[in-house]
Amino acid sequence: MLTEPLILILALTLIAGAAALQSLLGFGFGVIATPILVLIDPAFIPAPILLLGLGLSLLSALNNKKNIQISRISITLCGRFR
């Protein structure tokens, strides 16, 4: 089912819309894209969503790196890996 062009175009359009929503609001990629993609084809879940979400988050962090406060992130990460 993943080789049908219409399915791939639909999935790509959905991913692009969810990524735009994520960029504007800060959330929405997984919330919007995942349930609809699983209805289209369960093979789209979970690895493609995780990889695309990671890439989108890294691009957002690089785009806004001047606004990232490393001192606050380091405190949070210390608690995370404790």
Rosetta silent file (secondary structure, phi, psi, omega in degrees, C-alpha in Angstrom):
SEQUENCE: MLTEPLILILALTLIAGAAALQSLLGFGFGVIATPILVLIDPAFIPAPILLLGLGLSLLSALNNKKNIQISRISITLCGRFR
SCORE:     score description
SCORE:     0.000 S_00000001
   1 L     0.000  -24.163 -179.065    0.000    0.000    0.000 S_00000001
   2 L   -72.144  -10.664 -177.396    2.946    2.334    0.529 S_00000001
   3 L   -93.704   -4.945  179.020    3.772    2.354   -3.160 S_00000001
   4 L   -74.341  124.914 -175.871    0.518    3.935   -4.312 S_00000001
   5 H   -60.322  -37.548 -178.885    1.255    7.529   -5.410 S_00000001
   6 H   -65.074  -38.873  178.181   -2.029    8.948   -4.125 S_00000001
   7 H   -65.438  -43.425  179.619   -1.396    7.563   -0.635 S_00000001
   8 H   -65.704  -39.201  178.034    2.119    9.006   -0.588 S_00000001
   9 H   -65.849  -41.269  177.300    0.899   12.421   -1.767 S_00000001
  10 H   -62.543  -44.557  179.063   -1.801   12.418    0.901 S_00000001
  11 H   -65.042  -41.281  178.913    0.715   11.475    3.596 S_00000001
  12 H   -64.068  -41.591  178.218    3.186   14.126    2.407 S_00000001
  13 H   -64.335  -41.696  177.740    0.502   16.807    2.444 S_00000001
  14 H   -63.293  -44.460  179.094   -0.548   15.789    5.933 S_00000001
  15 H   -62.917  -42.502  179.767    3.046   15.826    7.186 S_00000001
  16 H   -63.456  -42.726  178.066    3.657   19.274    5.653 S_00000001
  17 H   -65.113  -42.309  178.995    0.530   20.681    7.290 S_00000001
  18 H   -67.440  -36.491  177.484    1.384   19.175   10.671 S_00000001
  19 H   -67.650  -37.426  176.474    4.970   20.473   10.430 S_00000001
  20 H   -64.542  -41.679  177.194    3.664   23.975    9.648 S_00000001
  21 H   -63.564  -41.246  177.492    1.380   23.780   12.676 S_00000001
  22 H   -62.365  -40.748 -179.393    4.308   22.602   14.815 S_00000001
  23 H   -68.464  -35.626 -178.896    6.438   25.504   13.612 S_00000001
  24 H   -77.843  -45.437 -171.433    3.744   28.067   14.326 S_00000001
  25 H  -103.565  -20.517 -178.185    2.401   26.830   17.655 S_00000001
  26 L    94.513   -7.360  175.205    5.164   24.648   19.069 S_00000001
  27 L  -149.394  167.217  175.157    3.041   21.509   19.163 S_00000001
  28 L   124.518  -20.675 -176.425    0.814   19.548   16.861 S_00000001
  29 H   -61.407  -57.901 -179.863    3.050   17.400   14.707 S_00000001
  30 H   -72.246  -32.876 -177.730    2.472   14.137   16.510 S_00000001
  31 H   -69.118  -38.407 -178.032   -0.982   15.083   17.733 S_00000001
  32 H   -88.717  -48.744 -171.059   -2.314   15.848   14.256 S_00000001
  33 H   -73.853  -41.326 -172.909   -0.249   13.631   11.967 S_00000001
  34 H   -60.944  -51.421 -178.484   -0.066   10.373   13.914 S_00000001
  35 H   -62.910  -36.292 -178.735   -3.771    9.484   14.217 S_00000001
  36 H   -74.488  -39.397  178.756   -4.487   10.296   10.583 S_00000001
  37 H   -65.237  -35.042  178.707   -1.401    8.504    9.279 S_00000001
  38 H   -68.772  -28.576  174.274   -2.273    5.360   11.198 S_00000001
  39 H   -72.092  -34.851  178.809   -5.664    5.398    9.488 S_00000001
  40 H   -69.257  -53.868  178.693   -3.976    5.747    6.085 S_00000001
  41 L  -162.269  122.066 -179.226   -1.416    3.009    6.695 S_00000001
  42 H   -61.970  -14.802  178.560   -0.027    1.679   10.015 S_00000001
  43 H   -68.921  -16.364  177.965    3.426    1.342    8.411 S_00000001
  44 H   -75.865   -8.775 -174.138    3.821    5.126    8.783 S_00000001
  45 L  -120.262  143.759   -5.048    3.909    4.729   12.566 S_00000001
  46 L   -97.553  -20.950 -171.462    6.066    5.023   14.766 S_00000001
  47 H   -59.543  -48.405 -179.621    9.520    5.283   13.170 S_00000001
  48 H   -61.374  -39.057  179.320    8.777    7.830   10.403 S_00000001
  49 H   -66.252  -41.584  179.348    6.925   10.137   12.809 S_00000001
  50 H   -64.798  -43.850  179.932    9.729    9.945   15.374 S_00000001
  51 H   -67.087  -42.592  178.198   12.434   10.665   12.800 S_00000001
  52 H   -67.472  -38.182  177.023   10.520   13.524   11.198 S_00000001
  53 H   -64.884  -39.674  177.085    9.682   14.983   14.615 S_00000001
  54 H   -63.402  -45.655  178.729   13.334   14.833   15.643 S_00000001
  55 H   -61.818  -42.262  179.244   14.392   16.586   12.448 S_00000001
  56 H   -64.892  -40.770  178.764   11.749   19.282   12.867 S_00000001
  57 H   -66.018  -41.155  178.014   12.767   19.881   16.488 S_00000001
  58 H   -65.136  -41.404  177.397   16.447   20.142   15.559 S_00000001
  59 H   -64.320  -38.867  177.263   15.703   22.598   12.760 S_00000001
  60 H   -65.734  -40.620  178.525   13.587   24.708   15.122 S_00000001
  61 H   -65.752  -41.192  177.806   16.360   24.697   17.724 S_00000001
  62 H   -66.712  -36.253  179.830   18.965   25.733   15.154 S_00000001
  63 H   -68.537  -32.365 -177.255   16.692   28.458   13.846 S_00000001
  64 L  -113.300   29.411 -174.139   16.132   29.873   17.352 S_00000001
  65 H   -64.654  -23.874  178.909   19.520   29.117   18.909 S_00000001
  66 H   -72.047  -20.375 -179.756   20.040   32.731   20.000 S_00000001
  67 H   -94.407   -4.456 -179.072   16.947   32.452   22.229 S_00000001
  68 L   -80.869  127.796  178.898   17.986   29.203   23.936 S_00000001
  69 L   -99.813  101.903 -174.327   19.146   29.710   27.515 S_00000001
  70 H   -60.568  -35.526 -178.402   21.732   27.003   28.134 S_00000001
  71 H   -62.524  -38.637  178.639   21.796   27.564   31.918 S_00000001
  72 H   -73.633  -34.791  178.810   18.103   26.681   32.223 S_00000001
  73 H   -68.481  -39.030 -178.381   18.411   23.686   29.927 S_00000001
  74 H   -64.020  -36.987  177.010   21.357   22.278   31.886 S_00000001
  75 H   -63.870  -42.297  179.860   19.332   22.344   35.129 S_00000001
  76 H   -65.559  -42.557 -179.336   16.525   20.480   33.417 S_00000001
  77 H   -68.568  -30.950  176.046   18.845   17.893   31.896 S_00000001
  78 H   -62.244  -40.622  177.495   20.506   17.228   35.250 S_00000001
  79 H   -71.071  -29.203 -177.842   17.142   16.221   36.641 S_00000001
  80 H   -71.770  -40.268 -173.575   16.344   14.174   33.557 S_00000001
  81 L  -100.832   13.291 -179.141   19.424   11.947   33.669 S_00000001
  82 L   -78.402    0.000    0.000   19.676   11.568   37.409 S_00000001
